[in-house]
Amino acid sequence: MNRFNYFKINKSKKIRYLKYDKENATYVVFLHGFMSDLEGKKPNAFLNFAKKNKLGFLALEYSGHGKSSGKFIDGNISKWTNETTTLIKKIVKKNKFILVGSSMGAWISLNQFKFFKKQILGFLGIGSAPEFLESLMWNKFSKKMKKEIKKNGIINLKYGNYEYPISLQLIKDGRKNRVFNKKINHKLKVTMVHGQKDDSVPISYSKKILKIFTNSKKKIVIIKNGDHSLSSPKYLKILKKELKIIIN
């Protein structure tokens, strides 16, 4: 069973995280997706991968997610980015690391290049979803839905068996965190893995991420019949294989 830790960001905010310390080693930093947590299969798979390959490891739950404190409706990309930056500075310190971002975690990952460009050795995106708040939510809202969220500041969005409380401030903050109009001129390995049958995020998002990197060794891996989460054993095997290629 994994032993979780808590880091106090301030008097009212505690972030739950999972780590494996390895002195003077490269770290794997896993960043989960929208309304996800560290109870899934991917965090554990990458933790075990790190241990097996003598790497350090860090994964965290953003505020309002999992067992971290705070309300989800108060969170946004800027806050979750800053929490991630704080934890990387505390746990990874000056060590080099590879970012592994799942869905929204790829967006949070891209934001880390502003702070750790010299420390980041590689980036693995999984069903990557930068800027999804605008293109996959706001742009698809009906006039009635947009009127409701502008009036109440929040709307409950049904997706499958789940209901997401989406706040107007979350949407607006997403616009301050655009990444597709940026360029990262940094030598590193960048691999996007996307499920062919991802019904949440189009493959085009992964392709657009590759265009951000102008000086990197980059590729996209499209998994036949793959879904959005890519959490089954056969897909995890592919993800670990691609991560190993980035490391080597």
DAQUI-V243340 format. One record per pair of residues at least 24 apart in sequence whose ideal C-beta (glycine too) atoms are under 6 Angstrom apart, sorted by the first residue. I is the first residue (numbers start at 1). J is the second residue. Records with the same first field share a line. If there is no record, write none. Layout:
I = J, J
This chain:
13 = 63, 69, 70
14 = 69
15 = 60, 68, 83
16 = 61, 66, 67, 68
17 = 60, 87
18 = 59
19 = 58, 91
20 = 50, 51, 56, 57
22 = 56
25 = 55, 56
26 = 55, 96
27 = 56, 92, 95, 97
28 = 55, 57, 98
29 = 58, 97, 99
30 = 59, 100
31 = 101, 105, 108, 109
32 = 102, 105
33 = 102, 103, 104, 105
34 = 104
37 = 61, 65, 66
38 = 66
41 = 231
42 = 231
45 = 236
49 = 240
58 = 91, 92
60 = 87
73 = 165, 167
76 = 170, 173
77 = 173, 174, 177
78 = 173
80 = 108
81 = 108, 111
84 = 108
85 = 115
96 = 121
98 = 122, 246
99 = 123
100 = 124
101 = 125
102 = 126
103 = 127, 129
104 = 129
110 = 179
113 = 184
117 = 186
121 = 188
122 = 188, 189, 246
123 = 190
124 = 191, 243
125 = 192, 209
126 = 193, 230
127 = 194, 198, 201, 228
128 = 192, 205, 206, 209
129 = 201, 205
130 = 179
133 = 171, 174
134 = 174
138 = 171
180 = 208
182 = 212
183 = 214
184 = 212, 213
185 = 214, 215
187 = 215
188 = 216
189 = 217, 246
190 = 216, 218
191 = 219, 242
192 = 220
193 = 221, 242
194 = 222
195 = 223, 226, 227, 230
196 = 222, 224, 225, 226
197 = 225, 227
198 = 228
200 = 228
